[in-house]
Amino acid sequence: MAGNVVQAAARIFGNVIGNGLQSGRKVLTQKIIGQKIVEWYPTPMQDVDPCFEDPSEKRRVLKLERLKRRGKGAPKKGHGKRASKK
């Protein structure tokens, strides 16, 4: 009798009668939110307008050029501090 009540409750409320082991049911019943997350973030302006120049990117490139002129830029690949120790 108790089993019948549990089965009826499961049918009415949409519950699943499990065996006490973990299952992926919790994840499968959640709403799919991937597309909503993608829509939340705006598209980069570089993708929309090819003539657009990002001011922060331009500032970064100018800073790197200044550092390289002073000899403080990043070393070429394979010519860093570790390579000079060998």
C-alpha positions, 0 to 999 in steps of 0.5 A, a space after each residue: 500500500 505504501 508503495 502505491 502511494 509513493 508511486 501515485 505521488 511521483 506521478 502527480 508531482 512529477 518526482 522520480 522514484 530513485 534507488 538512493 544512488 546519484 543520477 544526472 536527473 537534476 542536471 537534465 531537468 534544469 533549464 538550458 541557459 547557454 544561449 541566454 548567457 551568449 545573448 547577455 554579453 554584447 558583441 565586440 565592436 571590432 566584429 561589427 565595424 572593421 574600422 573601429 580601433 579599441 582605445 585600450 588596445 591602441 594604448 597597450 601597443 603604444 606602451 609596448 613600443 615605448 618599452 621596446 625603445 628603452 630596451 625594457 620590452 619582453 624578450 624574443 621567444 627563447 631568449 629570456 632569463 632562463 635561456 641565458 642560464 644554460 
